[in-house]
Amino acid sequence: MSAPNSENPIRWTAAGFRHGVRLGLPVTPGVIAFGLIVGAVAWRQDFSFLHHMALTVLVYSGIAQLVALEIWPKVIDIGTIATLSALTAVIGSRLFLMSVSMRPWFGPLRWWQSYPGLFLLTDASWLIAMRYHGEGGRDPATYYGAAIIITIGWIVGTIIGYFLGGFVVEPKRYGLDLVLPVFFAAMLVPLWSGARRAIGWTVAGVVAVAAEQVLPGYWFIIVGAVCGALAGGFLDELKKEAKP
């Protein structure tokens, strides 16, 4: 592991934790709203509250949980297990890359200081962490503050959604179906680094929309994600070859 930067040493402070909570609070209402949908779908699929909470806490991947719940069958077979495994693996694979990007910050920490935090990693907490680190922040407590408040919001949202499942059967009635696309669209703005990067996003979106018209279930997510990743990787290779 790399050594901490001597100019910006890694320190844990209560002030950093409170700062992280403040950074995470604006995101939390959107996380709760999305949790309402996931909780309602779990109720509709006749999950017990215990099973629902186990899925919420142990899997802790909102979109992967929603996709899995939407296609959850009454009878589990090998084909269903393969489909669920493939979908959740592809959807969750982004967290692997996010974790790698945090190595310059979390790499010097002991395993018991970093791994629990990485379990709480989400799109929102990652974005907050990368912004904070990019601005010179080095207090890991800031990440933990943001990640914990977002996690609490997520759990609260799924609990409320589960017990109000009968009222959230049709998310479109309340506009809750727009929470996820609006949230991710907003997240893309700070990640903008030029038109070239947008090509991969565009390819993923166009292919996913086209695949959704011809493929059953949620396979369009896999097809779109893979095509977008390949397009981005291909463009990166062209950039490397173009350099003198």
Phi and psi restraints in degrees (value plus and minus 20) as a CYANA .aco file:
   2 SER   PHI     -97.8   -57.8
   2 SER   PSI     138.8   178.8
   3 ALA   PHI    -105.0   -65.0
   3 ALA   PSI     130.4   170.4
   4 PRO   PHI     -82.5   -42.5
   4 PRO   PSI     131.8   171.8
   5 ASN   PHI     -89.0   -49.0
   5 ASN   PSI     104.6   144.6
   6 SER   PHI     -85.8   -45.8
   6 SER   PSI     -49.3    -9.3
   7 GLU   PHI     -97.5   -57.5
   7 GLU   PSI     -50.3   -10.3
   8 ASN   PHI    -148.1  -108.1
   8 ASN   PSI      53.6    93.6
   9 PRO   PHI     -86.1   -46.1
   9 PRO   PSI     131.7   171.7
  10 ILE   PHI     -98.8   -58.8
  10 ILE   PSI     103.9   143.9
  11 ARG   PHI    -155.1  -115.1
  11 ARG   PSI     125.5   165.5
  12 TRP   PHI    -123.6   -83.6
  12 TRP   PSI     103.5   143.5
  13 THR   PHI    -157.1  -117.1
  13 THR   PSI     131.5   171.5
  14 ALA   PHI     -85.9   -45.9
  14 ALA   PSI     -54.1   -14.1
  15 ALA   PHI     -84.3   -44.3
  15 ALA   PSI     -58.0   -18.0
  16 GLY   PHI     -84.6   -44.6
  16 GLY   PSI     -60.2   -20.2
  17 PHE   PHI     -82.6   -42.6
  17 PHE   PSI     -65.1   -25.1
  18 ARG   PHI     -83.4   -43.4
  18 ARG   PSI     -56.9   -16.9
  19 HIS   PHI     -83.6   -43.6
  19 HIS   PSI     -61.1   -21.1
  20 GLY   PHI     -83.4   -43.4
  20 GLY   PSI     -60.1   -20.1
  21 VAL   PHI     -80.7   -40.7
  21 VAL   PSI     -62.1   -22.1
  22 ARG   PHI     -84.5   -44.5
  22 ARG   PSI     -57.0   -17.0
  23 LEU   PHI     -89.9   -49.9
  23 LEU   PSI     -52.7   -12.7
  24 GLY   PHI    -102.1   -62.1
  24 GLY   PSI     -43.2    -3.2
  25 LEU   PHI     -79.4   -39.4
  25 LEU   PSI     -62.3   -22.3
  26 PRO   PHI     -82.0   -42.0
  26 PRO   PSI     -46.7    -6.7
  27 VAL   PHI    -103.0   -63.0
  27 VAL   PSI     -47.5    -7.5
  28 THR   PHI     -78.3   -38.3
  28 THR   PSI     -61.5   -21.5
  29 PRO   PHI     -78.0   -38.0
  29 PRO   PSI     -58.8   -18.8
  30 GLY   PHI     -86.2   -46.2
  30 GLY   PSI     -57.3   -17.3
  31 VAL   PHI     -85.1   -45.1
  31 VAL   PSI     -61.1   -21.1
  32 ILE   PHI     -82.9   -42.9
  32 ILE   PSI     -63.1   -23.1
  33 ALA   PHI     -81.3   -41.3
  33 ALA   PSI     -61.3   -21.3
  34 PHE   PHI     -87.8   -47.8
  34 PHE   PSI     -56.9   -16.9
  35 GLY   PHI     -81.7   -41.7
  35 GLY   PSI     -52.7   -12.7
  36 LEU   PHI     -78.2   -38.2
  36 LEU   PSI     -62.1   -22.1
  37 ILE   PHI     -86.0   -46.0
  37 ILE   PSI     -67.9   -27.9
  38 VAL   PHI     -81.8   -41.8
  38 VAL   PSI     -63.6   -23.6
  39 GLY   PHI     -82.2   -42.2
  39 GLY   PSI     -61.0   -21.0
  40 ALA   PHI     -85.8   -45.8
  40 ALA   PSI     -59.0   -19.0
  41 VAL   PHI     -87.2   -47.2
  41 VAL   PSI     -58.1   -18.1
  42 ALA   PHI     -81.7   -41.7
  42 ALA   PSI     -61.3   -21.3
  43 TRP   PHI     -83.5   -43.5
  43 TRP   PSI     -62.2   -22.2
  44 ARG   PHI     -85.6   -45.6
  44 ARG   PSI     -49.3    -9.3
  45 GLN   PHI    -107.5   -67.5
  45 GLN   PSI     -10.8    29.2
  46 ASP   PHI      45.3    85.3
  46 ASP   PSI      10.4    50.4
  47 PHE   PHI     -90.9   -50.9
  47 PHE   PSI     121.1   161.1
  48 SER   PHI     -91.0   -51.0
  48 SER   PSI     139.4   179.4
  49 PHE   PHI     -81.9   -41.9
  49 PHE   PSI     -57.5   -17.5
  50 LEU   PHI     -83.4   -43.4
  50 LEU   PSI     -65.3   -25.3
  51 HIS   PHI     -85.9   -45.9
  51 HIS   PSI     -57.9   -17.9
  52 HIS   PHI     -82.8   -42.8
  52 HIS   PSI     -63.5   -23.5
  53 MET   PHI     -90.0   -50.0
  53 MET   PSI     -54.5   -14.5
  54 ALA   PHI     -83.1   -43.1
  54 ALA   PSI     -61.9   -21.9
  55 LEU   PHI     -84.7   -44.7
  55 LEU   PSI     -61.5   -21.5
  56 THR   PHI     -85.9   -45.9
  56 THR   PSI     -64.6   -24.6
  57 VAL   PHI    -103.5   -63.5
  57 VAL   PSI     -61.4   -21.4
  58 LEU   PHI    -103.5   -63.5
  58 LEU   PSI     -59.5   -19.5
  59 VAL   PHI    -100.9   -60.9
  59 VAL   PSI     -69.3   -29.3
  60 TYR   PHI      28.7    68.7
  60 TYR   PSI      37.1    77.1
  61 SER   PHI    -167.1  -127.1
  61 SER   PSI      74.8   114.8
  62 GLY   PHI     -69.7   -29.7
  62 GLY   PSI     -77.7   -37.7
  63 ILE   PHI     -88.0   -48.0
  63 ILE   PSI     -56.0   -16.0
  64 ALA   PHI     -84.9   -44.9
  64 ALA   PSI     -60.2   -20.2
  65 GLN   PHI     -84.4   -44.4
  65 GLN   PSI     -62.7   -22.7
  66 LEU   PHI     -83.4   -43.4
  66 LEU   PSI     -64.8   -24.8
  67 VAL   PHI     -82.5   -42.5
  67 VAL   PSI     -65.1   -25.1
  68 ALA   PHI     -82.3   -42.3
  68 ALA   PSI     -62.1   -22.1
  69 LEU   PHI     -86.7   -46.7
  69 LEU   PSI     -58.1   -18.1
  70 GLU   PHI     -83.8   -43.8
  70 GLU   PSI     -52.6   -12.6
  71 ILE   PHI    -125.6   -85.6
  71 ILE   PSI      -9.7    30.3
  72 TRP   PHI     -84.7   -44.7
  72 TRP   PSI     101.2   141.2
  73 PRO   PHI    -108.9   -68.9
  73 PRO   PSI     146.3   186.3
  74 LYS   PHI     -90.8   -50.8
  74 LYS   PSI     -52.7   -12.7
  75 VAL   PHI    -141.3  -101.3
  75 VAL   PSI     106.5   146.5
  76 ILE   PHI    -107.5   -67.5
  76 ILE   PSI     109.2   149.2
  77 ASP   PHI    -151.4  -111.4
  77 ASP   PSI     159.3   199.3
  78 ILE   PHI     -81.4   -41.4
  78 ILE   PSI     -61.1   -21.1
  79 GLY   PHI     -82.4   -42.4
  79 GLY   PSI     -61.1   -21.1
  80 THR   PHI     -85.9   -45.9
  80 THR   PSI     -62.3   -22.3
  81 ILE   PHI     -81.7   -41.7
  81 ILE   PSI     -61.6   -21.6
  82 ALA   PHI     -83.9   -43.9
  82 ALA   PSI     -62.5   -22.5
  83 THR   PHI     -84.9   -44.9
  83 THR   PSI     -67.5   -27.5
  84 LEU   PHI     -81.3   -41.3
  84 LEU   PSI     -61.6   -21.6
  85 SER   PHI     -84.9   -44.9
  85 SER   PSI     -64.0   -24.0
  86 ALA   PHI     -85.0   -45.0
  86 ALA   PSI     -64.3   -24.3
  87 LEU   PHI     -84.4   -44.4
  87 LEU   PSI     -69.0   -29.0
  88 THR   PHI     -86.8   -46.8
  88 THR   PSI     -53.2   -13.2
  89 ALA   PHI     -85.9   -45.9
  89 ALA   PSI     -64.4   -24.4
  90 VAL   PHI     -88.5   -48.5
  90 VAL   PSI     -65.5   -25.5
  91 ILE   PHI     -83.0   -43.0
  91 ILE   PSI     -59.6   -19.6
  92 GLY   PHI    -101.8   -61.8
  92 GLY   PSI     -30.1     9.9
  93 SER   PHI     -83.5   -43.5
  93 SER   PSI     -45.6    -5.6
  94 ARG   PHI     -81.8   -41.8
  94 ARG   PSI     -49.1    -9.1
  95 LEU   PHI     -87.6   -47.6
  95 LEU   PSI     -48.7    -8.7
  96 PHE   PHI     -82.7   -42.7
  96 PHE   PSI     -67.3   -27.3
  97 LEU   PHI     -87.5   -47.5
  97 LEU   PSI     -56.5   -16.5
  98 MET   PHI     -82.7   -42.7
  98 MET   PSI     -61.8   -21.8
  99 SER   PHI     -82.9   -42.9
  99 SER   PSI     -61.6   -21.6
 100 VAL   PHI     -80.6   -40.6
 100 VAL   PSI     -61.2   -21.2
 101 SER   PHI     -86.2   -46.2
 101 SER   PSI     -38.4     1.6
 102 MET   PHI    -112.5   -72.5
 102 MET   PSI     -19.6    20.4
 103 ARG   PHI     -80.2   -40.2
 103 ARG   PSI     -60.4   -20.4
 104 PRO   PHI     -77.2   -37.2
 104 PRO   PSI     -46.0    -6.0
 105 TRP   PHI    -114.2   -74.2
 105 TRP   PSI     -69.4   -29.4
 106 PHE   PHI    -110.0   -70.0
 106 PHE   PSI     -31.5     8.5
 107 GLY   PHI     -76.6   -36.6
 107 GLY   PSI     -63.3   -23.3
 108 PRO   PHI     -91.6   -51.6
 108 PRO   PSI     -31.8     8.2
 109 LEU   PHI     -97.3   -57.3
 109 LEU   PSI     137.0   177.0
 110 ARG   PHI     -89.9   -49.9
 110 ARG   PSI     137.6   177.6
 111 TRP   PHI     -79.1   -39.1
 111 TRP   PSI     -57.2   -17.2
 112 TRP   PHI     -94.5   -54.5
 112 TRP   PSI     -30.6     9.4
 113 GLN   PHI    -113.3   -73.3
 113 GLN   PSI     -47.8    -7.8
 114 SER   PHI    -121.7   -81.7
 114 SER   PSI     -63.4   -23.4
 115 TYR   PHI     -82.4   -42.4
 115 TYR   PSI     -63.6   -23.6
 116 PRO   PHI     -78.6   -38.6
 116 PRO   PSI     -56.5   -16.5
 117 GLY   PHI     -88.0   -48.0
 117 GLY   PSI     -57.0   -17.0
 118 LEU   PHI     -88.3   -48.3
 118 LEU   PSI     -47.7    -7.7
 119 PHE   PHI     -83.8   -43.8
 119 PHE   PSI     -50.6   -10.6
 120 LEU   PHI    -107.6   -67.6
 120 LEU   PSI     -15.5    24.5
 121 LEU   PHI     -86.8   -46.8
 121 LEU   PSI     108.9   148.9
 122 THR   PHI    -153.8  -113.8
 122 THR   PSI     153.9   193.9
 123 ASP   PHI     -78.7   -38.7
 123 ASP   PSI     -63.3   -23.3
 124 ALA   PHI     -88.7   -48.7
 124 ALA   PSI     -66.4   -26.4
 125 SER   PHI     -87.4   -47.4
 125 SER   PSI     -52.9   -12.9
 126 TRP   PHI     -85.5   -45.5
 126 TRP   PSI     -64.6   -24.6
 127 LEU   PHI     -82.7   -42.7
 127 LEU   PSI     -62.9   -22.9
 128 ILE   PHI     -82.2   -42.2
 128 ILE   PSI     -64.1   -24.1
 129 ALA   PHI     -83.7   -43.7
 129 ALA   PSI     -63.1   -23.1
 130 MET   PHI     -88.5   -48.5
 130 MET   PSI     -57.3   -17.3
 131 ARG   PHI     -82.3   -42.3
 131 ARG   PSI     -68.9   -28.9
 132 TYR   PHI     -80.8   -40.8
 132 TYR   PSI     -65.8   -25.8
 133 HIS   PHI     -87.6   -47.6
 133 HIS   PSI     -58.0   -18.0
 134 GLY   PHI     -84.6   -44.6
 134 GLY   PSI     -45.9    -5.9
 135 GLU   PHI    -107.9   -67.9
 135 GLU   PSI     -15.1    24.9
 136 GLY   PHI      81.7   121.7
 136 GLY   PSI     -20.6    19.4
 137 GLY   PHI     -90.7   -50.7
 137 GLY   PSI     122.6   162.6
 138 ARG   PHI    -153.7  -113.7
 138 ARG   PSI     -14.9    25.1
 139 ASP   PHI    -104.2   -64.2
 139 ASP   PSI      90.1   130.1
 140 PRO   PHI     -81.2   -41.2
 140 PRO   PSI     -43.6    -3.6
 141 ALA   PHI     -82.9   -42.9
 141 ALA   PSI     -46.5    -6.5
 142 THR   PHI     -85.5   -45.5
 142 THR   PSI     -64.2   -24.2
 143 TYR   PHI     -82.0   -42.0
 143 TYR   PSI     -65.2   -25.2
 144 TYR   PHI     -81.3   -41.3
 144 TYR   PSI     -59.5   -19.5
 145 GLY   PHI     -80.6   -40.6
 145 GLY   PSI     -66.3   -26.3
 146 ALA   PHI     -86.8   -46.8
 146 ALA   PSI     -64.7   -24.7
 147 ALA   PHI     -85.1   -45.1
 147 ALA   PSI     -59.5   -19.5
 148 ILE   PHI     -89.7   -49.7
 148 ILE   PSI     -62.9   -22.9
 149 ILE   PHI     -87.1   -47.1
 149 ILE   PSI     -54.8   -14.8
 150 ILE   PHI     -88.2   -48.2
 150 ILE   PSI     -60.1   -20.1
 151 THR   PHI     -83.1   -43.1
 151 THR   PSI     -63.3   -23.3
 152 ILE   PHI     -80.5   -40.5
 152 ILE   PSI     -64.2   -24.2
 153 GLY   PHI     -80.6   -40.6
 153 GLY   PSI     -59.7   -19.7
 154 TRP   PHI     -83.8   -43.8
 154 TRP   PSI     -67.2   -27.2
 155 ILE   PHI     -84.8   -44.8
 155 ILE   PSI     -63.5   -23.5
 156 VAL   PHI     -81.1   -41.1
 156 VAL   PSI     -63.9   -23.9
 157 GLY   PHI     -81.7   -41.7
 157 GLY   PSI     -63.1   -23.1
 158 THR   PHI     -89.6   -49.6
 158 THR   PSI     -53.1   -13.1
 159 ILE   PHI     -86.5   -46.5
 159 ILE   PSI     -68.1   -28.1
 160 ILE   PHI     -81.7   -41.7
 160 ILE   PSI     -63.7   -23.7
 161 GLY   PHI     -81.4   -41.4
 161 GLY   PSI     -56.6   -16.6
 162 TYR   PHI     -84.9   -44.9
 162 TYR   PSI     -65.7   -25.7
 163 PHE   PHI     -99.5   -59.5
 163 PHE   PSI     -36.8     3.2
 164 LEU   PHI    -126.1   -86.1
 164 LEU   PSI       1.1    41.1
 165 GLY   PHI     -71.8   -31.8
 165 GLY   PSI     -58.9   -18.9
 166 GLY   PHI     -85.1   -45.1
 166 GLY   PSI     -42.1    -2.1
 167 PHE   PHI    -115.6   -75.6
 167 PHE   PSI     -30.5     9.5
 168 VAL   PHI    -138.7   -98.7
 168 VAL   PSI       7.4    47.4
 169 VAL   PHI     -85.2   -45.2
 169 VAL   PSI     -53.6   -13.6
 170 GLU   PHI    -134.3   -94.3
 170 GLU   PSI      67.0   107.0
 171 PRO   PHI     -77.6   -37.6
 171 PRO   PSI     -49.3    -9.3
 172 LYS   PHI     -83.2   -43.2
 172 LYS   PSI     -47.0    -7.0
 173 ARG   PHI     -82.5   -42.5
 173 ARG   PSI     -50.3   -10.3
 174 TYR   PHI    -128.4   -88.4
 174 TYR   PSI     -17.1    22.9
 175 GLY   PHI      56.4    96.4
 175 GLY   PSI      -9.9    30.1
 176 LEU   PHI     -89.6   -49.6
 176 LEU   PSI     -41.7    -1.7
 177 ASP   PHI     -88.4   -48.4
 177 ASP   PSI     -34.7     5.3
 178 LEU   PHI    -109.4   -69.4
 178 LEU   PSI     -30.1     9.9
 179 VAL   PHI     -78.9   -38.9
 179 VAL   PSI     -69.8   -29.8
 180 LEU   PHI     -85.0   -45.0
 180 LEU   PSI     -72.0   -32.0
 181 PRO   PHI     -81.9   -41.9
 181 PRO   PSI     -58.0   -18.0
 182 VAL   PHI     -86.1   -46.1
 182 VAL   PSI     -61.4   -21.4
 183 PHE   PHI     -80.5   -40.5
 183 PHE   PSI     -68.3   -28.3
 184 PHE   PHI     -91.2   -51.2
 184 PHE   PSI     -53.7   -13.7
 185 ALA   PHI     -83.5   -43.5
 185 ALA   PSI     -61.2   -21.2
 186 ALA   PHI     -85.2   -45.2
 186 ALA   PSI     -55.0   -15.0
 187 MET   PHI     -88.2   -48.2
 187 MET   PSI     -48.1    -8.1
 188 LEU   PHI     -90.6   -50.6
 188 LEU   PSI     -46.2    -6.2
 189 VAL   PHI     -79.6   -39.6
 189 VAL   PSI     -70.3   -30.3
 190 PRO   PHI     -87.4   -47.4
 190 PRO   PSI     -38.8     1.2
 191 LEU   PHI    -107.3   -67.3
 191 LEU   PSI     -21.6    18.4
 192 TRP   PHI     -84.4   -44.4
 192 TRP   PSI     105.6   145.6
 193 SER   PHI    -153.5  -113.5
 193 SER   PSI       6.0    46.0
 194 GLY   PHI     104.8   144.8
 194 GLY   PSI     141.7   181.7
 195 ALA   PHI     -83.3   -43.3
 195 ALA   PSI     -48.3    -8.3
 196 ARG   PHI     -83.3   -43.3
 196 ARG   PSI     -58.6   -18.6
 197 ARG   PHI     -85.3   -45.3
 197 ARG   PSI     -50.0   -10.0
 198 ALA   PHI     -90.4   -50.4
 198 ALA   PSI     -36.5     3.5
 199 ILE   PHI     -83.7   -43.7
 199 ILE   PSI     -64.6   -24.6
 200 GLY   PHI     -81.8   -41.8
 200 GLY   PSI     -61.9   -21.9
 201 TRP   PHI     -82.4   -42.4
 201 TRP   PSI     -63.0   -23.0
 202 THR   PHI     -84.3   -44.3
 202 THR   PSI     -64.2   -24.2
 203 VAL   PHI     -80.4   -40.4
 203 VAL   PSI     -65.0   -25.0
 204 ALA   PHI     -80.5   -40.5
 204 ALA   PSI     -64.5   -24.5
 205 GLY   PHI     -86.5   -46.5
 205 GLY   PSI     -66.8   -26.8
 206 VAL   PHI     -84.5   -44.5
 206 VAL   PSI     -65.6   -25.6
 207 VAL   PHI     -84.5   -44.5
 207 VAL   PSI     -61.0   -21.0
 208 ALA   PHI     -82.3   -42.3
 208 ALA   PSI     -63.6   -23.6
 209 VAL   PHI     -84.2   -44.2
 209 VAL   PSI     -61.6   -21.6
 210 ALA   PHI     -86.6   -46.6
 210 ALA   PSI     -62.5   -22.5
 211 ALA   PHI     -86.4   -46.4
 211 ALA   PSI     -52.7   -12.7
 212 GLU   PHI     -83.0   -43.0
 212 GLU   PSI     -45.0    -5.0
 213 GLN   PHI     -98.9   -58.9
 213 GLN   PSI     -41.8    -1.8
 214 VAL   PHI    -139.6   -99.6
 214 VAL   PSI     -37.0     3.0
 215 LEU   PHI    -127.5   -87.5
 215 LEU   PSI     123.9   163.9
 216 PRO   PHI     -96.9   -56.9
 216 PRO   PSI     140.4   180.4
 217 GLY   PHI      42.4    82.4
 217 GLY   PSI    -160.6  -120.6
 218 TYR   PHI    -130.3   -90.3
 218 TYR   PSI       5.2    45.2
 219 TRP   PHI     -86.1   -46.1
 219 TRP   PSI     -40.8    -0.8
 220 PHE   PHI     -81.7   -41.7
 220 PHE   PSI     -46.6    -6.6
 221 ILE   PHI     -85.8   -45.8
 221 ILE   PSI     -65.3   -25.3
 222 ILE   PHI     -84.3   -44.3
 222 ILE   PSI     -68.6   -28.6
 223 VAL   PHI     -81.5   -41.5
 223 VAL   PSI     -65.7   -25.7
 224 GLY   PHI     -83.8   -43.8
 224 GLY   PSI     -64.0   -24.0
 225 ALA   PHI     -83.7   -43.7
 225 ALA   PSI     -65.2   -25.2
 226 VAL   PHI     -84.7   -44.7
 226 VAL   PSI     -64.7   -24.7
 227 CYS   PHI     -85.8   -45.8
 227 CYS   PSI     -59.8   -19.8
 228 GLY   PHI     -84.0   -44.0
 228 GLY   PSI     -61.6   -21.6
 229 ALA   PHI     -85.1   -45.1
 229 ALA   PSI     -62.3   -22.3
 230 LEU   PHI     -83.7   -43.7
 230 LEU   PSI     -60.8   -20.8
 231 ALA   PHI     -84.0   -44.0
 231 ALA   PSI     -63.6   -23.6
 232 GLY   PHI     -84.1   -44.1
 232 GLY   PSI     -62.5   -22.5
 233 GLY   PHI     -84.5   -44.5
 233 GLY   PSI     -59.9   -19.9
 234 PHE   PHI     -83.5   -43.5
 234 PHE   PSI     -61.6   -21.6
 235 LEU   PHI     -85.6   -45.6
 235 LEU   PSI     -56.8   -16.8
 236 ASP   PHI     -84.3   -44.3
 236 ASP   PSI     -59.3   -19.3
 237 GLU   PHI     -85.3   -45.3
 237 GLU   PSI     -60.8   -20.8
 238 LEU   PHI     -82.5   -42.5
 238 LEU   PSI     -57.5   -17.5
 239 LYS   PHI     -85.4   -45.4
 239 LYS   PSI     -60.9   -20.9
 240 LYS   PHI     -84.4   -44.4
 240 LYS   PSI     -61.7   -21.7
 241 GLU   PHI     -88.3   -48.3
 241 GLU   PSI     -48.9    -8.9
 242 ALA   PHI     -95.0   -55.0
 242 ALA   PSI     -40.5    -0.5
 243 LYS   PHI     -90.4   -50.4
 243 LYS   PSI     120.1   160.1
